[in-house]
Amino acid sequence: MLKVPDHQVAGHQALNGMLGPLIDNSGNFYKPLQSGERGTKEVEFYTSFSSNAKIPDNIRKFFPIYYGTKLIEASDGSGLFPHLVLQDIVSCYLNPTLMDIKIGSRTWYLQASEDYIQKCLKKDRESSSLPLGFRISGFQIYQTEVSGYWKPDRKSIQKLTADEVKLVLRNFVSSNSAENSDTEPDCSFAPNVYGGGSGILALLLELKKWFEEQTFFHFYSCSVLMVYEKESLLEGKSPCPAVKLVDFAHVVDGEGVIDHNFLGGLCSLIKFISDIVLA
């Protein structure tokens, strides 16, 4: 039985008769194949990445498992439509707190159409992408069973200033985070979620080490997804922090050159999170 994902914070959503991703009860995520070059590029990336023996095993964990493509009934009722079949990253979480962060000060690539470049330039200039090298595309913070999730409007999130981005990253790991609250975030979860040997900061540093060397791909308009389980933390268990890269419709051949655009944005995000851990 396919259904609309409960925990999607960015991208096209399968709501109100629109075409969007679906999930099943077996841990699979079905992403509609985008039209034209975008869909082709994403399939080419997953195929190339999956078959590339030079990708280190420890790096593969940062990417959703790719199971191929499949024709399924589209969410918009238009009939059979090709979908990427991927690992549902949050299927193992009960009430995931998660954030989608688009990496890179430039989200467009040179080979793109002029219309697409201008569209991206506008978003980059109106967000924190240019000054910080990344922008928050969406997030949800689980609060309690009664109050549910704090999940702000995505359009307002994308225009956050540098100071507001820092505040959101602090709220992400705070026990007192709440919408429209003047309370200073306590960052009480930071040592267990961001810090530690298996925390988000350590994972981002591991990813950074690969990007300092890899020249296979250049990742434009790609996102880092950060997720953890708050309830597990409150029960004295591991919050299972994880980092995944998602959205590869604009990946291009690296041509033997380091992806400085993505690496720069990743380093900037690492600095923000490191400052929170060390505070």
C-alpha positions in Angstrom: 0.0 0.0 0.0 1.6 3.3 -1.1 1.0 6.5 0.8 2.3 10.1 1.1 5.4 10.4 3.3 4.6 11.8 6.8 8.1 13.3 7.3 8.9 15.2 4.1 10.2 18.8 4.8 11.4 19.9 1.3 10.9 19.2 -2.3 7.7 18.4 -4.3 4.9 16.9 -2.1 2.2 14.5 -3.2 -0.6 16.7 -1.8 -3.8 18.1 -3.3 -3.6 16.0 -6.5 0.0 17.0 -7.2 2.8 14.6 -8.4 5.2 13.8 -5.6 6.9 10.9 -3.8 5.3 8.0 -2.1 6.4 5.4 0.4 5.4 1.8 1.2 5.6 -0.2 4.5 8.8 -2.0 3.4 11.1 1.0 3.8 11.0 2.1 0.2 10.7 5.7 -1.1 9.3 6.2 -4.6 10.4 9.5 -6.2 8.8 10.5 -9.5 11.3 10.7 -12.3 11.6 14.3 -13.2 11.0 15.2 -16.9 13.7 15.7 -19.4 17.4 16.1 -18.4 16.8 16.1 -14.7 15.3 12.7 -14.5 18.0 11.3 -16.8 20.8 12.9 -14.8 19.5 11.5 -11.5 19.2 7.9 -12.9 22.7 8.3 -14.4 24.1 9.4 -11.1 22.6 6.6 -9.0 23.7 4.0 -11.7 27.2 5.5 -11.8 27.6 5.8 -8.1 26.3 2.4 -7.3 28.6 0.7 -9.8 31.7 2.8 -9.1 34.2 0.5 -7.2 36.3 3.5 -6.3 33.7 4.9 -3.9 34.8 4.0 -0.3 32.5 1.7 1.6 32.3 4.2 4.5 31.0 6.9 2.1 28.2 4.8 0.7 26.3 5.0 4.0 25.7 8.8 3.3 23.6 8.0 0.2 20.2 6.4 0.0 20.3 2.8 -1.3 19.2 2.7 -5.0 16.9 -0.1 -6.1 16.3 1.0 -9.7 13.3 2.4 -11.4 9.7 1.2 -11.4 6.4 2.1 -13.0 3.8 2.8 -10.3 0.5 4.7 -10.1 1.3 8.4 -9.8 0.1 10.4 -6.9 -1.7 12.8 -9.1 -3.9 10.2 -10.6 -2.4 10.4 -14.1 -1.7 6.7 -14.3 1.5 4.7 -14.4 4.6 6.9 -14.1 8.3 6.0 -13.7 9.7 6.4 -10.2 13.1 6.0 -8.7 13.0 3.3 -5.9 15.1 4.4 -3.0 15.7 3.7 0.6 13.2 5.5 2.8 15.8 7.2 5.1 13.4 7.9 8.0 11.5 4.6 8.0 13.4 3.4 11.0 12.5 6.5 13.1 9.3 6.8 15.1 9.1 10.6 15.4 12.1 11.9 13.5 13.5 15.4 14.0 15.0 16.3 10.7 16.4 19.1 8.6 17.1 19.5 4.9 20.0 21.8 4.0 20.9 22.7 0.5 24.6 22.8 0.1 26.7 25.3 -2.1 26.8 29.0 -2.6 25.9 28.2 -6.2 23.0 25.8 -6.9 23.2 25.9 -10.7 25.7 24.4 -13.1 27.1 26.0 -16.3 25.4 23.6 -18.7 21.9 24.5 -17.4 19.4 26.6 -19.3 19.5 30.3 -18.9 16.0 30.3 -17.4 17.1 27.7 -14.8 20.2 29.6 -13.9 18.3 32.9 -13.4 15.8 31.1 -11.2 18.6 29.6 -9.1 20.4 32.9 -8.9 17.3 34.6 -7.5 16.9 32.0 -4.8 20.6 32.0 -3.9 20.7 35.8 -3.5 17.5 35.9 -1.5 18.7 33.2 0.9 21.8 32.4 3.0 23.3 30.4 0.1 25.6 33.2 -1.1 26.8 34.5 2.3 27.0 31.1 4.1 27.4 28.5 1.3 24.2 26.7 2.4 20.6 27.3 3.1 17.9 25.5 5.2 15.2 24.2 2.9 13.0 22.8 5.6 12.9 21.2 9.0 10.7 19.6 11.6 11.4 19.3 15.3 9.4 16.8 17.3 8.2 18.3 20.6 5.7 16.1 22.4 3.0 13.6 21.6 0.4 16.3 22.3 2.0 19.2 20.5 3.5 17.1 17.7 6.0 18.8 15.3 7.2 22.3 14.9 7.3 22.5 11.1 7.6 26.1 9.8 6.5 27.3 6.4 9.2 26.4 3.9 9.1 29.7 2.0 9.9 31.7 5.2 12.7 29.3 6.1 14.5 29.7 2.8 14.9 33.5 3.4 16.6 33.1 6.9 19.5 35.4 7.6 22.8 34.1 8.9 21.9 34.8 12.5 18.5 33.1 12.0 20.2 30.0 10.5 22.4 29.8 13.6 19.3 30.0 15.8 17.5 27.2 13.9 20.6 25.0 14.1 20.5 25.6 17.9 16.8 25.0 18.2 17.3 21.7 16.3 19.1 20.2 19.3 17.2 22.0 22.2 14.7 20.7 24.6 12.9 24.0 24.8 12.5 24.7 21.1 9.2 26.1 20.1 7.6 28.3 17.5 7.4 32.0 18.3 9.3 31.5 21.5 11.6 34.1 22.9 13.3 31.6 25.1 17.0 31.1 24.5 17.6 27.6 23.0 19.3 25.4 25.6 21.1 23.2 23.1 20.8 20.4 25.7 20.8 17.7 23.0 23.9 19.0 21.2 26.4 16.8 22.9 24.5 13.6 22.0 23.2 14.7 18.5 25.9 16.9 17.1 28.8 15.8 19.3 30.4 12.4 20.1 32.1 9.9 17.9 29.0 9.0 16.0 27.3 12.4 16.1 26.4 14.6 13.2 29.6 16.7 13.4 31.7 13.5 13.2 29.7 12.3 10.2 30.0 15.6 8.4 33.8 15.6 9.0 34.0 12.1 7.5 32.0 13.3 4.5 34.3 16.4 4.2 37.4 14.2 4.1 36.0 12.5 1.0 35.0 15.7 -0.7 38.5 17.0 -0.2 39.7 14.2 -2.5 36.8 13.1 -4.8 36.7 14.4 -8.3 34.1 12.0 -9.8 31.0 14.3 -9.3 30.0 17.9 -8.8 26.9 18.1 -6.7 24.7 21.1 -7.5 21.4 21.8 -5.7 22.1 18.7 -3.5 21.0 18.6 0.1 22.3 17.2 3.4 19.6 15.6 5.4 20.2 15.5 9.2 18.0 13.3 11.4 17.7 12.0 14.9 15.2 10.5 17.3 14.4 12.8 20.3 12.3 10.2 22.2 15.2 7.7 22.3 17.4 10.4 23.8 14.9 11.2 26.5 14.8 7.5 27.4 18.6 7.4 27.8 19.2 5.6 24.5 21.1 6.7 21.4 19.2 9.3 19.3 20.6 7.5 16.2 21.9 10.7 14.5 22.3 10.3 10.8 23.4 12.3 7.8 22.4 11.5 4.2 22.8 13.3 0.9 19.7 13.6 -1.3 18.6 15.1 -4.6 20.9 14.4 -7.5 19.0 15.7 -10.5 21.8 18.3 -11.1 24.9 16.3 -10.5 27.5 16.7 -13.3 30.8 15.0 -14.1 33.6 16.2 -11.9 36.1 15.9 -14.8 39.0 15.4 -12.3 38.4 18.6 -10.4 37.4 18.9 -6.7 33.9 20.1 -6.1 34.9 23.3 -4.3 31.3 24.7 -4.4 29.9 21.8 -2.3 33.0 21.4 -0.2 32.9 25.1 0.7 29.3 24.9 1.8 29.9 21.8 3.8 32.8 23.4 5.6 30.6 26.4 6.5 27.9 24.1 7.9 30.5 22.2 9.9 31.8 25.5 11.4 28.3 26.4 12.5 27.6 23.1 14.1 31.1 22.9 15.7 30.5 26.3 17.3 27.3 24.9 18.9 29.1 21.8 20.2 32.0 23.8 21.7 29.8 26.5 23.2 
